[in-house]
Amino acid sequence: MSAELILAPGSAGRLGECVDVFRGSSIWEHYFAEGGRLLNSLTKALERGELWLALTHNSSVAGVMRVVPRGFCGLYDYLSLIGSAPSARGMGAGRFLMGEFERMARERGCLRTSLMVSDFNAGAIGFYDSLGYWRLGTIPSAVKPGIAEHVLLKDL
Ligand SMILES: CC(C)(COP(=O)(O)OP(=O)(O)OC[C@H]1O[C@@H](n2cnc3c(N)ncnc32)[C@H](O)[C@@H]1OP(=O)(O)O)[C@@H](O)C(=O)NCCC(=O)NCCS
């Protein structure tokens, strides 16, 4: 599937579809189930030019990511959020977006990329492992009390 995907900037009209990408996932249950927190975050990302979509040939949203340029200590691009649409999981949309994330970072001259993943999210940890990310350390209760976040880096 990934060969057919194209990268596009996020747009206001597609924010609802972006929210739906995460509905029912473990991060939805832990972080976004209450009210419009995810929508607020995606809206902010859009305003800052940080929201990116993986679109299929018929223009449906296969995946979404938020990239903060130099968001890690002013050094490395930071992946704040990524998700594949439930119907697209396991078909390469996540790998496609990670490839685009790393391409943008290289073009900006970053030596590494960075992200955090929650301790409960075994699927995403396996995903990042398969893409060559290594664990710098773990921050207890980084975002929400009781949930640790692993800080992952990739050498580009
Ligand atoms: C994590 C997530 C983005 C992966 O996206 P995806 O489109 O399903 O992943 P891909 O199909 O591109 O898989 C890429 C590689 O990761 C591996 N992978 C994917 N999910 C995995 C899992 N649950 N466990 C282990 N490895 C996994 C695949 O085997 C694949 O490797 P391969 O190409 O060598 O076979 C997706 O599962 C998702 O949206 N999860 C819900 C939201 C979330 O938790 N986001 C991450 C935290 S912000």
The ligand as an SDF file (V2000), in Angstrom:
LIG
                    3D

 48 50  0  0  0  0  0  0  0  0999 V2000
    1.8990    2.0800   15.6370 C   0  0  0  0  0  0  0  0  0  0  0  0
    1.2300    2.2970   14.2690 C   0  0  0  0  0  0  0  0  0  0  0  0
    1.3710    3.7700   13.8690 C   0  0  0  0  0  0  0  0  0  0  0  0
    1.9490    1.4100   13.2240 C   0  0  0  0  0  0  0  0  0  0  0  0
    1.4680    1.7500   11.9470 O   0  0  0  0  0  0  0  0  0  0  0  0
    1.1910    0.6350   10.8130 P   0  0  0  0  0  0  0  0  0  0  0  0
    0.7470    1.3500    9.6040 O   0  0  0  0  0  0  0  0  0  0  0  0
    0.2750   -0.4040   11.3600 O   0  0  0  0  0  0  0  0  0  0  0  0
    2.6530    0.0010   10.6450 O   0  0  0  0  0  0  0  0  0  0  0  0
    3.2990   -0.5660    9.2890 P   0  0  0  0  0  0  0  0  0  0  0  0
    2.3130   -1.4470    8.6000 O   0  0  0  0  0  0  0  0  0  0  0  0
    3.8780    0.5370    8.4840 O   0  0  0  0  0  0  0  0  0  0  0  0
    4.4750   -1.4580    9.8950 O   0  0  0  0  0  0  0  0  0  0  0  0
    5.8470   -1.0560    9.8280 C   0  0  0  0  0  0  0  0  0  0  0  0
    6.7110   -2.0620   10.5290 C   0  0  0  0  0  0  0  0  0  0  0  0
    6.4260   -2.0700   11.9290 O   0  0  0  0  0  0  0  0  0  0  0  0
    6.1000   -3.3710   12.3740 C   0  0  0  0  0  0  0  0  0  0  0  0
    4.9640   -3.2920   13.3020 N   0  0  0  0  0  0  0  0  0  0  0  0
    3.8080   -2.6380   13.1150 C   0  0  0  0  0  0  0  0  0  0  0  0
    2.9790   -2.8110   14.1780 N   0  0  0  0  0  0  0  0  0  0  0  0
    3.6670   -3.6210   15.0310 C   0  0  0  0  0  0  0  0  0  0  0  0
    3.3490   -4.2040   16.2790 C   0  0  0  0  0  0  0  0  0  0  0  0
    2.1530   -4.0140   16.8560 N   0  0  0  0  0  0  0  0  0  0  0  0
    4.2770   -4.9600   16.8850 N   0  0  0  0  0  0  0  0  0  0  0  0
    5.4720   -5.2090   16.3000 C   0  0  0  0  0  0  0  0  0  0  0  0
    5.8280   -4.6980   15.0980 N   0  0  0  0  0  0  0  0  0  0  0  0
    4.9300   -3.9240   14.4800 C   0  0  0  0  0  0  0  0  0  0  0  0
    5.6440   -4.1400   11.1380 C   0  0  0  0  0  0  0  0  0  0  0  0
    5.9620   -5.5010   11.2800 O   0  0  0  0  0  0  0  0  0  0  0  0
    6.4190   -3.4860   10.0260 C   0  0  0  0  0  0  0  0  0  0  0  0
    7.6810   -4.1040    9.8260 O   0  0  0  0  0  0  0  0  0  0  0  0
    7.9890   -4.7840    8.4030 P   0  0  0  0  0  0  0  0  0  0  0  0
    7.7000   -3.7310    7.3610 O   0  0  0  0  0  0  0  0  0  0  0  0
    9.4280   -5.1350    8.5290 O   0  0  0  0  0  0  0  0  0  0  0  0
    7.0520   -5.9350    8.3160 O   0  0  0  0  0  0  0  0  0  0  0  0
   -0.2730    1.8570   14.2920 C   0  0  0  0  0  0  0  0  0  0  0  0
   -0.3670    0.5700   14.8610 O   0  0  0  0  0  0  0  0  0  0  0  0
   -1.2100    2.7980   15.0480 C   0  0  0  0  0  0  0  0  0  0  0  0
   -1.7300    3.7300   14.4740 O   0  0  0  0  0  0  0  0  0  0  0  0
   -1.4520    2.5600   16.3530 N   0  0  0  0  0  0  0  0  0  0  0  0
   -2.4020    3.3680   17.1320 C   0  0  0  0  0  0  0  0  0  0  0  0
   -1.8470    4.7390   17.4680 C   0  0  0  0  0  0  0  0  0  0  0  0
   -0.5190    4.6510   18.1890 C   0  0  0  0  0  0  0  0  0  0  0  0
   -0.3440    3.9030   19.1490 O   0  0  0  0  0  0  0  0  0  0  0  0
    0.4510    5.4540   17.7210 N   0  0  0  0  0  0  0  0  0  0  0  0
    1.8310    5.4390   18.2390 C   0  0  0  0  0  0  0  0  0  0  0  0
    2.0110    6.2950   19.4270 C   0  0  0  0  0  0  0  0  0  0  0  0
    1.8300    8.0380   19.1220 S   0  0  0  0  0  0  0  0  0  0  0  0
  1  2  1  0
  2  3  1  0
  2  4  1  0
  2 36  1  0
  4  5  1  0
  5  6  1  0
  6  7  2  0
  6  8  1  0
  6  9  1  0
  9 10  1  0
 10 11  2  0
 10 12  1  0
 10 13  1  0
 13 14  1  0
 14 15  1  0
 15 16  1  0
 15 30  1  0
 16 17  1  0
 17 18  1  0
 17 28  1  0
 18 19  1  0
 18 27  1  0
 19 20  2  0
 20 21  1  0
 21 22  1  0
 21 27  2  0
 22 23  1  0
 22 24  2  0
 24 25  1  0
 25 26  2  0
 26 27  1  0
 28 29  1  0
 28 30  1  0
 30 31  1  0
 31 32  1  0
 32 33  2  0
 32 34  1  0
 32 35  1  0
 36 37  1  0
 36 38  1  0
 38 39  2  0
 38 40  1  0
 40 41  1  0
 41 42  1  0
 42 43  1  0
 43 44  2  0
 43 45  1  0
 45 46  1  0
 46 47  1  0
 47 48  1  0
M  END
$$$$
